[in-house]
Amino acid sequence: MIQVAEFCLRPFTLPLRTPLATAHGTIRAREGWIVLLRDASGEVGYGEAAPLPGFGLESREEAEAALRAVGAELCKFGRRSLMTNLDHVDAMAKDRPCARGALDTALHDLASRLQGVPLSALLADRGRRRPRARVGVAALLSATGPSDLGEEAAAAVAAGFPALKLKVGLGNADLERVAAVRRVCPDAVELRLDANGAWEEADARERLAALAPYRPAWVEQPVADVEALARLRETSPVPLGADECLSNHASAGRIAERQAADVWVLKPAVLGGLRATQAMAELARASDALPVIGGFLDSAVGTWAAVSLAAALAKGPPSGLGPVLAADLGAPPRLETGHFHVPTERRAVHVHLAWAPDAPIEAIPCP
């Protein structure tokens, strides 16, 4: 049972190690809010909300307003179950997925600490599974030129990452960039491509045919529309992934019904949190699609939550959770040979932040 006695909200800004070019523009830093929920017993839970312009989410101002309104409401209630609190968050922040995700994550974190179990174990118990102790990671490549990309990809392969992810849809240099990565990427390492919905349907058909010789594991969100994605999949020479068009349960249901994608990339930070994402992962599997837990250029708070969910799914491909920040708010999961290590012992918590409610958040340089 949880009794939220205190709600705190603090802004943060964290620079990326290298600016990341996407079809929606170049991202240089992550800005958002850390949520703290304190139980009457003194335990705390953390969540993170960091909307990005151009990704179909609420604005930062809308997210902040929702966080403050719902956080204040949670403090008015007595002792209630995790699920009852989550139901309340879902109802009050229905149209604010980033804010809902932050509060959902903070409540899950708080519940796991109160129960004395790792977050991954709390989530895995819903499916009566044992969580994994290691989660593979797809390294996100951020270099732009082919030569630099080849060097970055080679370094990621040498470091043991089981998958590489590359943004495409950035212009006419896509094939040259993909070829540079493929030259240093052995077949045992997945090559994932992400267009962020940049192409029109006819253009996407041509580009998918041109990309096929480079053997991508899949091309994520080649077009923005679900119906166009479903038509593309009927003749595509490579598997297709859904990401931005997976915005809620309704859209997930449409994708499942239309069998529009081979892979569902599921990001708790934009889907309303851990409970909603876990349900979508089960729907994906029931639809013979592959669920992949992804990140949203998260801080340690969001990364721990997503990695814990990936571990709770018990099996699956490498996650899309590679490190991208030059500074962070705390220690992310330990990354070794391309895998995150997830604590399994009792009393293990998913993130430690040196943050008192009345103190500012300070970024810690990443190694």
Sequence and secondary structure as in RCSB ss.txt:
>XXXX:A:sequence
MIQVAEFCLRPFTLPLRTPLATAHGTIRAREGWIVLLRDASGEVGYGEAAPLPGFGLESREEAEAALRAVGAELC
KFGRRSLMTNLDHVDAMAKDRPCARGALDTALHDLASRLQGVPLSALLADRGRRRPRARVGVAALLSATGPSDLG
EEAAAAVAAGFPALKLKVGLGNADLERVAAVRRVCPDAVELRLDANGAWEEADARERLAALAPYRPAWVEQPVAD
VEALARLRETSPVPLGADECLSNHASAGRIAERQAADVWVLKPAVLGGLRATQAMAELARASDALPVIGGFLDSA
VGTWAAVSLAAALAKGPPSGLGPVLAADLGAPPRLETGHFHVPTERRAVHVHLAWAPDAPIEAIPCP
>XXXX:A:secstr
 B EEEEEEEEEEEEEEEEEEETTEEEEEEEEEEEEEEETTS EEEEEE   TTSS   HHHHHHHHHHHHHHHT
T  SB HHHHHHHHHHHTTT HHHHHHHHHHHHHHHHHHHTS HHHHHHHHTT    SEEEBEEE    SHHHHH
HHHHHHHHTT SEEEEE  SSTTHHHHHHHHHHH  TTSEEEEE TT S HHHHHHHHHHHGGG  SEEE SSS 
HHHHHHHHHH SS EEESTT  SHHHHHHHHHHT  SEEEE TTTTTSHHHHHHHHHHHHHTT EEEEB  S  H
HHHHHHHHHHHHT S S BB    BSEESS   EEETTEEE   STT  S      TTS    EE  
